[in-house]
Amino acid sequence: MADVLTKETTGAPGVAQSNANTTKTSPAASVKAEKSQTIGYIIYFLFGVIEILFIFRLIFKLTGANPASGFVSFIYSLTQIFIAPFAGIFPQATTPGVVTTAVLEPATLIAIVVYVVLAWVITQLVVILSGRKKDTA
């Protein structure tokens, strides 16, 4: 007859048990990792708010919103300082309409991309400086 091999397992079926691969972190390292994660969340939140303001600016420019309106003027003035480094890279495209003039402002599009990348770079720098290791599992 055929020989039957049996394998003895301990623990719950389907659960891999490996004590060699588990790592223990000290409470201080855990607190430091939590702080760096919190800082990362704050950075993403702040840059997210800036990005939302850029999107409002882009929509207002594209639709020819009245710059004399209080809210539109507020958005334009608030975002102007962040857009200024990118102004003049590409010319603005304007389309005159019956009532308003639509403006495609490439500086806003470039700023959106640059600030997303900048937020990611800053959060990665925080992770590196905190000494937190990423999970590779």
LUMMIKOL-392092 format. One record per residue (C-alpha): residue number from 1; x negated, y, z. Coordinates in Angstrom, 2 decimals. Layout:
<rs>
+-----+---------+---------+---------+
! pos !      px !      py !      pz !
+-----+---------+---------+---------+
! NUM !       X !       Y !       Z !
...
+-----+---------+---------+---------+
</rs>
This chain:
<rs>
+-----+---------+---------+---------+
! pos !      px !      py !      pz !
+-----+---------+---------+---------+
!   1 !    0.00 !    0.00 !    0.00 !
!   2 !   -1.00 !    3.64 !   -0.33 !
!   3 !   -2.87 !    5.36 !    2.42 !
!   4 !   -1.09 !    8.36 !    3.89 !
!   5 !   -3.11 !   11.27 !    5.19 !
!   6 !   -1.59 !   13.42 !    7.88 !
!   7 !   -2.68 !   16.86 !    8.96 !
!   8 !   -2.15 !   17.92 !   12.53 !
!   9 !   -1.13 !   21.53 !   13.01 !
!  10 !   -0.64 !   23.55 !   16.12 !
!  11 !    1.62 !   26.53 !   16.50 !
!  12 !    4.60 !   27.56 !   14.44 !
!  13 !    4.88 !   26.07 !   10.96 !
!  14 !    3.90 !   28.44 !    8.16 !
!  15 !    1.97 !   30.77 !   10.45 !
!  16 !   -1.75 !   31.00 !    9.84 !
!  17 !   -3.80 !   31.07 !   12.99 !
!  18 !   -7.25 !   32.54 !   12.78 !
!  19 !   -8.93 !   34.06 !   15.78 !
!  20 !  -12.14 !   34.79 !   13.86 !
!  21 !  -10.58 !   37.48 !   11.66 !
!  22 !   -8.77 !   39.45 !   14.34 !
!  23 !  -10.37 !   42.70 !   15.39 !
!  24 !   -9.80 !   44.49 !   18.62 !
!  25 !   -9.97 !   48.26 !   18.81 !
!  26 !  -10.72 !   50.26 !   21.88 !
!  27 !   -8.06 !   52.60 !   23.25 !
!  28 !  -10.26 !   55.62 !   22.43 !
!  29 !  -10.61 !   54.52 !   18.79 !
!  30 !   -6.86 !   53.98 !   18.61 !
!  31 !   -6.16 !   57.48 !   19.93 !
!  32 !   -8.69 !   58.94 !   17.48 !
!  33 !   -7.05 !   57.06 !   14.59 !
!  34 !   -3.61 !   58.31 !   15.67 !
!  35 !   -4.89 !   61.90 !   15.83 !
!  36 !   -6.43 !   61.67 !   12.37 !
!  37 !   -3.19 !   60.22 !   11.04 !
!  38 !   -1.24 !   63.07 !   12.63 !
!  39 !   -3.64 !   65.60 !   11.13 !
!  40 !   -3.17 !   63.92 !    7.75 !
!  41 !    0.60 !   64.22 !    8.08 !
!  42 !    0.30 !   67.91 !    8.97 !
!  43 !   -1.96 !   68.54 !    5.96 !
!  44 !    0.45 !   66.78 !    3.62 !
!  45 !    3.38 !   68.71 !    5.12 !
!  46 !    1.71 !   72.10 !    4.68 !
!  47 !    0.60 !   71.37 !    1.13 !
!  48 !    4.05 !   69.94 !    0.41 !
!  49 !    5.66 !   73.23 !    1.44 !
!  50 !    3.27 !   75.10 !   -0.87 !
!  51 !    4.10 !   72.70 !   -3.71 !
!  52 !    7.82 !   73.26 !   -3.22 !
!  53 !    7.25 !   77.02 !   -3.40 !
!  54 !    5.31 !   76.49 !   -6.65 !
!  55 !    8.20 !   74.50 !   -8.09 !
!  56 !   10.62 !   77.28 !   -7.18 !
!  57 !    8.29 !   79.79 !   -8.86 !
!  58 !    8.03 !   77.64 !  -11.98 !
!  59 !   11.80 !   77.23 !  -12.24 !
!  60 !   12.42 !   80.93 !  -11.64 !
!  61 !    9.88 !   81.92 !  -14.31 !
!  62 !   11.23 !   79.38 !  -16.83 !
!  63 !   14.82 !   80.48 !  -16.34 !
!  64 !   14.00 !   84.19 !  -16.34 !
!  65 !   15.20 !   84.87 !  -12.81 !
!  66 !   15.57 !   88.52 !  -11.85 !
!  67 !   12.35 !   89.55 !  -10.04 !
!  68 !   14.26 !   92.35 !   -8.33 !
!  69 !   16.25 !   89.72 !   -6.40 !
!  70 !   15.07 !   89.45 !   -2.81 !
!  71 !   14.54 !   85.69 !   -2.74 !
!  72 !   12.84 !   85.56 !   -6.13 !
!  73 !   10.58 !   88.47 !   -5.20 !
!  74 !    9.74 !   86.73 !   -1.90 !
!  75 !    8.77 !   83.48 !   -3.69 !
!  76 !    6.67 !   85.36 !   -6.26 !
!  77 !    4.79 !   87.38 !   -3.64 !
!  78 !    4.28 !   84.38 !   -1.35 !
!  79 !    2.87 !   82.14 !   -4.08 !
!  80 !    0.85 !   84.81 !   -5.90 !
!  81 !   -2.18 !   84.41 !   -3.61 !
!  82 !   -2.29 !   80.66 !   -4.31 !
!  83 !   -1.80 !   81.09 !   -8.06 !
!  84 !   -4.34 !   83.92 !   -8.47 !
!  85 !   -7.45 !   81.69 !   -8.90 !
!  86 !   -5.83 !   79.99 !  -11.88 !
!  87 !   -4.40 !   83.07 !  -13.62 !
!  88 !   -5.81 !   83.70 !  -17.06 !
!  89 !   -7.02 !   80.16 !  -17.77 !
!  90 !   -4.29 !   79.80 !  -20.40 !
!  91 !   -2.05 !   82.51 !  -21.85 !
!  92 !    1.54 !   82.75 !  -20.72 !
!  93 !    4.23 !   81.81 !  -23.22 !
!  94 !    7.32 !   83.99 !  -23.26 !
!  95 !   10.65 !   83.46 !  -24.94 !
!  96 !   12.94 !   86.46 !  -25.06 !
!  97 !   16.58 !   85.69 !  -24.61 !
!  98 !   19.74 !   87.73 !  -24.83 !
!  99 !   19.73 !   88.65 !  -21.16 !
! 100 !   16.46 !   87.35 !  -19.69 !
! 101 !   12.96 !   86.41 !  -20.79 !
! 102 !   11.70 !   82.93 !  -19.95 !
! 103 !    8.02 !   82.66 !  -19.06 !
! 104 !    5.95 !   79.50 !  -19.04 !
! 105 !    3.16 !   80.18 !  -16.56 !
! 106 !    0.40 !   77.55 !  -16.98 !
! 107 !   -1.36 !   78.86 !  -13.88 !
! 108 !    1.50 !   77.49 !  -11.78 !
! 109 !    1.25 !   74.06 !  -13.39 !
! 110 !   -2.51 !   73.97 !  -12.84 !
! 111 !   -2.09 !   75.12 !   -9.24 !
! 112 !    0.41 !   72.32 !   -8.57 !
! 113 !   -2.08 !   69.69 !   -9.74 !
! 114 !   -5.08 !   71.26 !   -8.01 !
! 115 !   -3.33 !   71.61 !   -4.65 !
! 116 !   -2.09 !   68.00 !   -4.74 !
! 117 !   -5.66 !   66.82 !   -5.33 !
! 118 !   -6.96 !   69.21 !   -2.66 !
! 119 !   -4.48 !   67.87 !   -0.08 !
! 120 !   -5.56 !   64.30 !   -0.86 !
! 121 !   -9.27 !   65.18 !   -0.62 !
! 122 !   -8.83 !   66.94 !    2.73 !
! 123 !   -6.88 !   64.04 !    4.24 !
! 124 !   -9.50 !   61.56 !    3.01 !
! 125 !  -12.18 !   63.72 !    4.61 !
! 126 !  -10.25 !   63.64 !    7.89 !
! 127 !  -10.08 !   59.84 !    7.65 !
! 128 !  -13.82 !   59.61 !    6.98 !
! 129 !  -14.72 !   61.97 !    9.83 !
! 130 !  -12.44 !   60.13 !   12.26 !
! 131 !  -14.25 !   56.86 !   11.64 !
! 132 !  -11.00 !   55.07 !   11.02 !
! 133 !  -11.33 !   52.02 !    8.82 !
! 134 !   -8.70 !   51.23 !    6.25 !
! 135 !   -6.96 !   47.86 !    6.37 !
! 136 !   -8.14 !   45.73 !    3.47 !
! 137 !   -5.75 !   42.85 !    4.12 !
+-----+---------+---------+---------+
</rs>
